[in-house]
Amino acid sequence: MPLNLGVEWSDEPPIEPEPPFSGLRATTGIPWARAPRTSRVSSLGWRDAPQLQVGVSMAWGQAAAVRRGIDLAWGAAARVTGLWDVGWQTSLPPVRMGVDVGWQALGRITATTAVRWQSLGGVRAGNEVRWLHPGQTSRTWSLPFRGQLPQARRSVDLTWQHPLAIRRAWRIPWGIAARVPWLVLPPLPPEPPEEPETPFPSGDRVGLNLGCALLELPGFVPLNLGVHACYAVRPQRRTYIVRNSLTVVRLPDRLPIEVDSISITGNTGAWGATVDMTLSRPSDLQHLKPNVSGPRAIEVTINGYVWTFIVESYGRRRQVDNDGAPAGSVSVEGRSRTALLAAPYAPARTKATSEERSVAQLVDEELASTGYTAVYDTVDWLVPEGAWYYDGLTPLEAISRLAEAGGAVVQSDPEDLVLRVVARYPASPWTWTVTAPDHVIQDDIVTADSLQQRPAPLYDAVVVTGEIAGKGVTATVKRAGEAGTLYAPQASSPLINVAAAAGERGRNILSDRGQQANFDLTLPLFPAPLGPGETGRVLPQQLVRVEEAAETWHGQCTSYRVDARLEGQPPALVVEQTVTLERHFSDAD
């Protein structure tokens, strides 16, 4: 068999391989690590060698019992009967009969030695195997390694982990590998420092502070240089087209309900919206009457905006027309679904806290196991035990009292079963001009407007106090930069126990001051997505910027009304929204 040792070949001409053989006649000896010759003749079988002449038999790969009482195991050589053991890395006494084998302090051998080293290959007569410092081969030799080598004839074969056949004068290099070179790369050159930005543009450019939002219109790049210029260059479209749509369905089965008109209103002072609609088919009233589970719920979608309500009352009016035919109409009224948390649907309760809780946690406790959730979006603080108590309040009334303590209001989500606790003034009027608005209304889409002035004293201070001795705080809240001499009426609550609560309550009180006016603007309800100059649904507490030809001003929505009705023949659906904006002349514009 050829043995691939992975080394370079010798320059000497190779020897022709000898024909296969089953055994060698003449005995040879190879010293192993300066070992002297063995004194007796050994025989080694290879592969399917016939029975040894001296009566010793050994299989390769799975050693069978050796005759004459000699056993040999594979991998871990057992003690050979009648012979000596060869230890590995152990210190044994000298070798008898003048035989000395040194291999890291191997054990002694007697008479007949055996070699076990995984799978040994054949070594022909006169071959040289270099292992550390092997000597020249002799006619009789032995290799001890964890066992004994039977008597071999004429030649002995060695394999070393399946190498190729070893030929005469070949060498196998074996030694300590060279050290791996250690390369130290030079550090990367530092990046050049960036030049500091200058507040001035380069000499070939002129910076323009346009002051108005850039409108994303193809081929339209306005230079907005002032308030009047903003109005002049803004997209004043000659025609606005609105595709109105209206659907009313009963929940949860989504049974369609046809209506001739519908009106939805909401404001800051009310926690929910109301609906008033006229049915197209009086027979649909039977689908909206309450059942054993309570009032019916409906979903109203106008131009893609969704509201949900419960039907609480209905009315009917019938008459006979001039032709003697019966005629009449049926109207239905309802409120947001959060009305189920108020009277007469929710029972009044009594409560007193025994542990410290935050205001947001107290709101969540009121909605526990009701199916409703809360979004608390204002200042939060810890309320000590015993400071929160009430007697005979529904969950919605209790949440409204919690919100009032910090100057907040409660609003129902138009669509979901969610209550929102938000500040009465999310942004103070004196910051409206620098606060991003929620909506922009241009006067060219306003179909009607009205103004009602509402003056108020220009308060610059207010006293806010708690009502429980030892737990509440008293604070004087003043507008920064003002004298603090004109006080608004004092405000109190048993929940005012930290300065943050007093400060937020006072800020909302001082926001409602000075010269004011309520502007009612009627405009279309543009469906989403909105185009340039279009305005979507406006809800209470949202900030609006109004762009007019003469000026631009800001206001906060305090109420809204959305009307949808059929007009003309053939009937066409008309949708309008009217928003009331609270404008502050003293603090905003």
C-alpha positions in Angstrom: 0.0 0.0 0.0 1.3 3.5 -0.8 1.8 5.8 2.3 1.3 9.5 1.8 3.4 11.0 4.5 3.1 14.6 3.4 6.8 15.2 3.1 9.2 15.9 0.2 10.7 13.0 -1.7 14.4 12.1 -1.6 16.6 12.8 -4.6 17.7 9.2 -4.6 16.1 7.0 -7.2 13.1 5.1 -5.9 13.3 1.3 -5.4 10.9 -0.8 -7.3 8.3 -2.2 -5.0 8.6 -5.7 -4.0 5.8 -8.2 -4.7 3.3 -8.8 -1.9 4.5 -11.1 0.8 2.9 -12.9 3.8 6.0 -13.0 6.0 9.7 -12.6 6.0 12.3 -15.3 6.7 15.3 -13.5 7.9 15.1 -11.7 11.1 16.0 -8.0 11.4 16.4 -5.6 14.3 15.7 -1.9 14.5 16.8 0.1 17.5 14.1 2.4 18.8 15.3 5.5 20.5 18.8 4.1 21.0 17.5 0.6 22.0 19.9 -2.4 21.8 19.2 -5.4 19.8 16.7 -7.8 21.1 18.0 -11.2 21.8 15.3 -13.3 20.2 13.4 -13.5 17.0 9.9 -12.1 16.7 7.2 -12.7 14.1 4.6 -10.1 13.1 1.6 -10.8 11.0 0.1 -8.1 8.6 -3.5 -8.0 7.5 -4.6 -11.6 6.9 -1.2 -13.2 7.9 -1.2 -17.0 8.4 -0.7 -18.5 11.7 2.6 -17.6 13.3 5.1 -20.4 13.3 5.8 -20.1 17.0 2.2 -20.6 17.8 1.3 -16.9 18.5 -1.7 -15.5 16.6 -2.9 -11.9 16.7 -5.6 -10.3 14.6 -5.4 -6.6 13.5 -8.3 -4.4 14.3 -9.8 -6.8 16.7 -7.2 -8.9 18.5 -8.1 -12.5 19.2 -6.7 -14.5 22.0 -3.0 -15.3 21.5 -2.1 -18.8 21.8 0.2 -19.9 24.6 -1.8 -17.7 26.9 -0.9 -14.4 25.4 -3.8 -11.8 25.1 -3.6 -8.5 23.4 -6.2 -5.7 23.5 -6.5 -2.9 21.0 -6.1 0.7 22.2 -5.2 -0.1 25.7 -2.9 -3.2 25.8 -3.7 -5.6 28.6 -1.1 -7.5 30.6 0.2 -10.3 28.4 0.3 -13.7 30.2 3.7 -15.1 30.6 5.3 -11.8 29.4 6.2 -8.5 30.8 4.1 -5.3 30.5 5.4 -2.2 28.9 4.3 1.0 30.6 3.9 4.4 28.9 5.5 7.3 30.6 6.2 5.2 33.7 9.5 4.4 35.3 10.1 0.6 35.2 13.1 -1.5 36.2 15.9 -2.3 33.8 15.2 -4.6 30.8 16.2 -8.2 31.3 18.5 -10.2 29.1 20.4 -7.0 28.1 17.5 -5.4 26.1 17.1 -1.7 26.8 14.4 0.3 25.0 14.2 4.0 25.8 10.9 5.8 24.9 10.2 8.3 27.5 11.0 5.9 30.2 9.3 2.8 28.8 9.0 -0.4 30.7 11.1 -3.4 30.3 10.6 -6.2 27.8 11.6 -9.9 28.0 12.3 -12.4 25.4 9.6 -11.4 23.0 8.4 -7.8 22.6 5.4 -6.3 20.9 4.7 -3.0 19.3 1.3 -1.3 19.3 1.0 2.2 17.8 -2.4 2.6 16.1 -1.8 1.0 12.7 1.9 0.2 11.8 3.1 0.1 8.2 5.7 -2.1 6.7 9.4 -1.3 7.0 11.5 -3.2 4.5 15.0 -4.5 5.2 17.5 -1.8 5.3 14.9 1.0 5.6 15.5 4.0 7.9 12.7 5.5 10.0 13.5 8.7 11.7 11.7 9.3 15.0 13.4 11.7 17.2 16.9 10.0 17.1 16.5 6.4 15.7 19.6 4.4 14.9 20.5 2.3 11.9 18.4 -0.8 11.4 19.9 -4.2 12.3 19.0 -7.7 11.5 17.0 -8.2 14.7 15.0 -5.4 16.3 12.0 -4.7 18.4 9.6 -1.8 19.0 7.9 -1.7 22.5 4.8 0.5 22.7 2.0 -0.5 25.1 2.3 -4.1 24.3 4.6 -6.7 22.7 5.5 -7.4 19.1 5.4 -11.1 18.1 8.3 -12.6 16.2 8.8 -11.2 12.7 10.5 -12.9 9.8 12.9 -11.2 7.5 11.2 -7.8 7.7 8.9 -5.8 9.9 6.2 -3.4 8.6 5.3 -0.1 10.3 2.5 2.3 9.5 2.0 5.7 11.1 -1.6 6.8 10.7 -1.9 5.4 7.2 1.3 6.8 5.6 2.6 5.7 2.2 5.2 2.9 1.8 8.5 3.9 3.3 11.4 3.5 0.8 15.1 3.3 1.4 16.8 6.4 2.6 13.6 8.4 2.9 13.4 10.9 5.7 10.5 12.2 7.7 11.1 15.6 9.2 9.8 15.8 12.7 10.5 18.6 15.1 9.3 21.8 16.7 7.4 24.1 14.3 8.8 27.5 13.6 7.3 30.4 15.4 4.4 32.3 13.9 5.6 35.7 12.8 4.1 38.5 14.9 3.2 41.4 12.6 2.6 44.8 14.2 0.8 47.0 11.7 1.5 50.7 11.9 -1.5 52.9 13.1 -3.8 54.3 10.5 -3.1 57.9 9.7 -5.5 60.2 11.5 -8.3 61.7 9.5 -8.0 65.4 8.9 -10.1 67.5 11.2 -13.3 68.8 9.8 -13.5 72.5 9.4 -16.0 74.1 11.7 -19.2 75.3 10.2 -19.5 79.0 9.9 -22.8 80.8 10.7 -22.5 82.7 7.4 -23.0 81.3 3.9 -20.2 81.4 1.4 -19.8 84.5 -0.7 -21.5 82.9 -3.8 -24.7 82.1 -1.9 -27.4 84.2 -0.2 -29.4 82.7 2.7 -33.1 83.4 2.6 -35.3 83.0 5.7 -38.5 82.3 4.0 -40.7 82.1 7.1 -43.4 79.9 5.5 -43.6 76.1 5.0 -42.3 74.8 1.7 -45.2 73.3 -0.3 -44.6 70.1 -2.1 -46.1 71.0 -5.5 -44.5 69.9 -8.8 -42.8 72.9 -10.4 -43.9 75.3 -7.7 -41.1 76.9 -5.7 -42.4 80.0 -3.8 -40.2 82.6 -2.1 -42.2 83.2 1.1 -40.7 86.4 2.5 -43.4 87.5 4.9 -47.0 87.1 6.1 -48.6 88.7 3.1 -46.2 86.9 0.8 -47.1 83.6 2.4 -50.7 84.3 1.6 -50.0 85.4 -1.9 -47.9 82.4 -2.9 -49.8 79.7 -1.1 -51.7 77.3 -3.4 -55.1 79.0 -3.9 -56.8 76.5 -6.0 -59.7 77.7 -8.1 -61.7 74.6 -7.4 -61.7 72.1 -4.5 -63.4 68.8 -5.2 -64.6 66.7 -2.2 -66.1 63.2 -2.7 -68.5 62.9 0.3 -69.5 59.6 1.7 -71.7 58.5 4.7 -72.4 55.1 6.2 -74.2 54.2 9.4 -74.1 50.6 10.6 -75.3 48.9 13.8 -72.7 47.2 15.9 -71.5 44.5 16.2 -73.4 42.9 13.3 -72.8 45.9 11.0 -76.5 46.1 9.9 -76.8 49.1 7.5 -79.0 52.0 8.6 -80.1 54.6 6.1 -80.3 58.2 7.1 -81.3 61.5 5.5 -79.2 63.7 7.8 -76.9 63.5 10.7 -75.2 65.9 13.0 -72.3 65.2 15.3 -71.1 67.7 18.0 -68.3 67.7 20.6 -66.7 70.3 22.9 -64.1 70.8 25.5 -66.5 70.9 28.4 -68.1 67.6 27.6 -66.4 64.3 27.9 -68.1 62.8 24.8 -69.7 63.6 21.5 -73.4 63.6 20.7 -75.2 62.4 17.5 -78.6 63.4 16.1 -79.8 61.7 12.9 -83.0 61.4 10.8 -83.7 57.9 9.5 -84.6 57.5 5.8 -86.7 54.4 6.6 -88.8 54.7 9.7 -88.8 50.9 9.9 -85.1 50.9 10.8 -86.1 52.2 14.2 -86.8 48.7 15.3 -83.2 47.8 14.7 -82.0 50.5 17.0 -84.2 50.0 20.0 -82.5 48.7 23.2 -82.5 45.0 24.1 -81.8 43.0 27.2 -78.1 43.8 26.9 -78.7 47.6 26.9 -78.7 50.3 24.3 -77.7 49.6 20.8 -74.4 50.8 19.4 -73.8 52.3 16.0 -70.8 53.3 13.9 -70.9 56.5 11.7 -68.3 57.0 9.0 -68.2 60.4 7.2 -65.6 60.9 4.5 -63.5 58.2 6.1 -63.6 59.5 9.7 -65.2 57.2 12.2 -67.4 57.9 15.3 -69.1 55.3 17.5 -72.2 56.0 19.7 -74.9 54.3 21.7 -78.5 55.1 20.8 -80.2 56.6 23.9 -83.5 58.1 22.6 -85.6 58.4 19.6 -88.7 60.4 18.5 -91.3 60.1 15.8 -93.5 62.6 14.0 -96.3 61.6 11.6 -98.7 63.6 9.5 -100.9 63.3 6.4 -99.8 65.2 3.3 -102.1 67.1 1.0 -102.7 64.0 -1.1 -103.9 62.1 2.0 -100.8 59.9 2.1 -99.2 59.3 5.5 -95.8 61.0 6.0 -93.5 61.5 8.9 -89.9 61.2 10.1 -88.0 59.4 12.9 -85.1 61.0 14.7 -82.5 59.2 16.8 -80.1 60.7 19.4 -77.1 59.2 21.2 -73.8 59.8 22.8 -70.3 58.4 22.7 -70.0 54.8 24.0 -68.1 56.1 27.1 -71.6 57.2 28.3 -71.9 53.6 29.6 -69.5 54.8 32.4 -71.9 57.5 33.5 -75.4 57.7 34.8 -77.9 56.1 34.3 -75.8 53.0 33.1 -73.0 52.9 35.6 -73.9 52.8 39.4 -72.6 55.4 41.8 -69.8 54.2 44.1 -67.9 55.2 47.2 -64.2 55.0 47.5 -61.3 56.0 49.8 -57.7 55.2 49.0 -55.5 53.4 51.6 -52.3 53.4 49.7 -50.2 55.9 47.8 -51.1 56.0 44.1 -50.4 58.2 41.1 -53.2 60.1 39.4 -52.8 57.9 36.3 -53.1 54.8 38.4 -56.2 56.1 40.1 -57.8 56.7 36.6 -56.9 53.2 35.6 -58.5 51.8 38.8 -61.8 53.5 37.9 -61.8 51.7 34.5 -60.8 48.3 35.9 -63.0 45.5 34.5 -65.1 47.9 32.4 -63.5 47.1 29.0 -62.4 50.8 28.6 -58.9 52.1 28.8 -57.4 55.5 29.5 -54.7 57.6 27.9 -53.3 59.9 30.5 -51.5 62.8 28.7 -50.8 65.5 31.3 -48.8 66.0 34.4 -48.8 63.0 36.8 -47.9 62.9 40.5 -48.3 60.7 43.6 -51.4 61.1 45.8 -50.9 60.1 49.4 -53.2 57.6 51.1 -56.5 59.1 52.2 -56.2 62.1 49.9 -58.4 60.5 47.2 -62.0 59.8 48.4 -65.5 60.3 47.1 -69.1 59.3 47.8 -71.7 58.6 45.2 -69.8 59.1 41.9 -69.9 57.1 38.7 -66.5 56.1 37.1 -66.7 58.9 34.6 -67.5 61.5 37.2 -64.6 60.3 39.4 -62.2 60.5 36.4 -63.4 64.0 35.6 -62.6 65.0 39.2 -59.1 63.5 39.0 -58.5 65.4 35.8 -59.8 68.7 37.2 -57.3 68.6 40.0 -54.4 69.2 37.5 -56.3 71.5 35.2 -57.1 68.8 32.7 -60.3 67.7 30.9 -61.6 64.3 29.8 -62.3 63.6 26.1 -63.7 60.4 24.5 -61.9 58.9 21.6 -64.2 59.2 18.6 -63.9 55.6 17.6 -62.4 53.4 20.3 -63.4 52.6 23.9 -60.7 55.0 25.2 -60.9 58.0 27.5 -58.2 60.7 27.1 -57.1 62.9 30.0 -55.5 66.0 28.5 -54.6 69.4 29.7 -57.2 72.2 29.2 -54.5 74.0 27.3 -51.9 71.5 26.0 -49.8 74.5 25.0 -50.1 77.9 26.7 -51.4 80.7 24.5 -48.2 82.6 24.8 -46.4 79.7 23.1 -48.8 79.1 20.2 -46.8 81.0 17.7 -43.8 78.7 18.2 -45.7 75.5 18.6 -46.4 73.3 15.6 -50.1 73.4 14.8 -52.3 70.2 14.4 -54.1 71.8 11.4 -53.8 74.7 9.0 -56.9 76.4 7.7 -56.7 78.7 4.7 -59.4 81.3 4.3 -60.2 80.3 0.7 -61.8 77.0 1.9 -63.9 78.7 4.6 -67.5 79.0 3.4 -68.8 80.9 6.5 -67.4 82.5 9.6 -68.5 84.4 12.7 -66.9 86.2 15.6 -67.9 86.5 19.2 -65.6 88.5 21.5 -65.0 87.2 25.0 -62.8 89.5 27.2 -61.3 88.3 30.5 -59.1 90.0 33.1 -55.4 89.8 32.3 -54.5 87.7 35.4 -50.9 87.1 36.1 -51.1 85.1 39.4 -53.3 82.6 41.1 -53.2 80.7 44.5 -53.6 76.9 44.3 -54.0 75.0 47.5 -54.7 71.5 48.8 -57.7 70.9 51.1 -56.2 68.3 53.5 -54.1 69.6 56.4 -50.7 68.0 56.5 -51.0 66.5 53.1 -51.8 69.4 50.7 -49.6 72.3 49.6 -50.3 75.9 48.9 -48.6 77.6 46.0 -48.7 81.0 44.3 -48.4 80.5 40.6 -47.3 83.5 38.6 -46.7 84.2 34.9 -43.0 84.4 34.3 -41.7 87.9 33.7 -44.9 89.6 35.1 -45.5 91.4 38.3 -48.0 88.8 39.7 -50.4 91.4 41.2 -53.7 90.6 39.5 -54.8 87.3 41.1 -57.3 84.9 39.5 -59.9 83.2 41.8 -58.2 80.7 44.1 -58.3 77.0 43.1 -58.3 74.1 45.5 -58.4 70.3 45.5 -57.7 67.5 48.0 -55.3 66.1 45.4 -53.0 69.2 45.3 -50.2 67.8 47.4 -47.1 68.5 45.3 -45.8 71.6 43.6 -46.0 70.1 40.2 -49.8 69.6 40.5 -50.2 73.2 41.8 -48.1 74.5 38.9 -50.0 72.7 36.2 -53.4 73.7 37.7 -52.2 77.4 37.9 -50.8 77.3 34.3 -54.1 76.3 32.9 -56.0 78.9 34.9 -53.7 81.7 33.7 -54.0 80.5 30.1 -57.6 81.6 30.1 -57.1 85.4 30.4 -57.0 88.7 28.5 -58.7 89.7 25.3 -60.2 86.7 23.5 -62.7 85.8 20.8 -64.5 82.7 19.6 -64.3 82.2 15.8 -66.7 79.9 14.1 -65.4 78.6 10.8 -67.4 76.5 8.4 -65.4 74.5 5.9 -65.5 71.2 4.0 -64.4 67.9 5.7 -61.7 66.8 3.3 -61.0 63.0 3.4 -57.6 61.7 4.0 -55.0 61.7 2.5 -55.1 65.5 2.5 -53.8 67.6 -0.4 -52.4 71.1 -0.4 -54.7 73.6 1.3 -57.1 70.9 2.6 -58.1 70.3 6.2 -59.3 67.1 7.9 -61.3 66.5 11.0 -60.6 69.1 13.8 -61.2 68.0 17.4 -61.2 69.8 20.7 -57.8 70.7 22.3 -56.1 70.8 18.9 -54.1 73.8 17.8 -55.0 75.4 14.5 -53.2 78.0 12.4 -55.5 80.2 10.3 -54.0 81.8 7.2 -55.9 84.8 5.9 -55.2 87.5 3.4 -54.6 90.1 6.1 -52.9 88.1 8.7 -52.1 84.6 10.1 -53.3 83.8 13.6 -53.6 80.8 15.9 -56.4 79.3 17.9 -57.3 76.3 19.9 -60.4 74.3 19.0 -63.0 74.3 21.8 -65.9 72.7 19.9 -66.9 71.2 16.5 -69.9 70.1 14.6 -70.1 67.9 11.5 -73.3 68.0 9.4 -74.1 65.6 6.6 -77.4 65.9 4.7 -79.1 65.1 1.4 -80.0 68.1 -0.7 -81.5 68.7 -4.2 -83.0 66.4 -6.8 -81.5 64.0 -7.4 -80.3 64.1 -3.8 -76.7 64.9 -3.3 -74.7 64.4 0.0 -73.4 67.6 1.5 -70.8 67.4 4.3 -69.6 70.4 6.3 -67.7 70.9 9.6 -67.9 73.9 11.8 -65.1 74.5 14.3 -64.9 77.0 17.1 -61.5 78.4 17.7 -60.5 80.3 20.8 -58.2 83.1 19.8 -56.1 85.1 22.3 -55.2 88.6 21.3 -53.3 89.4 24.5 -50.9 86.4 24.5 -50.8 84.9 21.0 -51.4 87.0 17.9 
